[in-house]
Amino acid sequence: MEVSKTKSSFYRRLYVAYLIDSGLASSVPALTDVTGMPRRTAQDTIAALADLDIVCEFEQEDGARNHAGCYRIRSWGAIDRGWIEANLDSVKQVLGYP
């Protein structure tokens, strides 16, 4: 089944937000490990969450250097996080993620 770029981009953003919010992958290196996506794709996807009104903020670790810390989802906006959880297997299949 062919998936449009629009759908795959949307699902990628939802999945990244879910991973961050659930604590499964709250940093760029963790996202690349979990999904296999390139570092730049992970960074761009995090930046694009704002386009969906998902508020994602970076929290610097106290006293840490070199941008050590993690991302946190502050608001899902109009997105239903429960839908993502209920359809997680389908989202991962569309994206080709493990």
Secondary structure, 3 states (H helix, E strand, C coil): CCCCHHHHHHHHHHHHHHHHHHCCCCCHHHHHHHHCCCHHHHHHHHHHHHHHCCEEEEEECCCCCCCCEEEEEEECCCCCHHHHHHCHHHHHHHHCCC
